[in-house]
Amino acid sequence: MASYNIYCDESCHLLNDESKVFTLGGVWVEKSETDTILKELRALKVKHNLSTTFEAKWTKVSESKVDYYCDLVKYFFDNDKLHFRAVVVPDKSVLDHTAFNQDHDTWYYKMFYLLLSVILQPESDYNLYLDIKDTKSNLKVIELKRILNIANADNFPISKAQQIRSHEVELMQVTDILLGALSYAHRGLQTNEGKKKVVEFVEASFGKGNILGSSPLGESKFNVLVWKPRTQK
């Protein structure tokens, strides 16, 4: 049985915050490959004269470090062991939770299920890691694991679900950068030249059109679903 680690992150999940765009995503890799990849990601930091403890983070992207962030994206696309899946909600303001007899938290779990259900495969085992957000996020992790295992009752694919600190795990940082680029593109932002260059580099590395649309379901390297409510045409 193959065993995988999935490193998940999210951006602007609250119903009323600074952005109408909500994104969530995850990088997944076979567990046996993680130690080698983590060492290589730390070596990439050293190559760019950064400390091995430097945290690659979308909010830190600037022109002064754009070469490093583009190299990080290149590493992801060049490494056939690494895969990325994301769900983009372009406009949270159109959500009508009452019509579907749910609250925002319930919808949040549905989006995470939508994200992960494409990744999870029978006869495999998964460890799910989520970035720490707030004091209540551990309860969300426990609930998410319960929901996923109920939905996949025949396989029970999630062996472990826990929070981790992104600055301690480079693969979570890769998720943050890819998700940040995706969110920046969908928000139509143009204010940061470094971020613009990273977004352009992601699109060029993907090589299958821009990243504003949904990819085919079978796309295994950089898989994106742009989600719309059922009531929206």
Buried (B, 14 or more C-beta within 10 A) or exposed (E): EEEBBBBBBBBBBEBEEEBBBBBBBBBBBBBEBBEEBEEEBBEBBEEEEBEEEBBBBBEBBEEEBBEBBBBBBBBBBEBEEBBBBBBBBBEBEEBEEEEBEBEEBEBBBBBBBBBBEBBBEEEBBBBBBBBEBEEEEBEBBEBBBEBBBEEBEEBEBBEEBEBBEBBEBBBBBBBBBBBBBBBBBBBEBEEBEBBBBBBBBBBEBBEEEEBBEBBEEEBBBBBBBBBBBEEEE
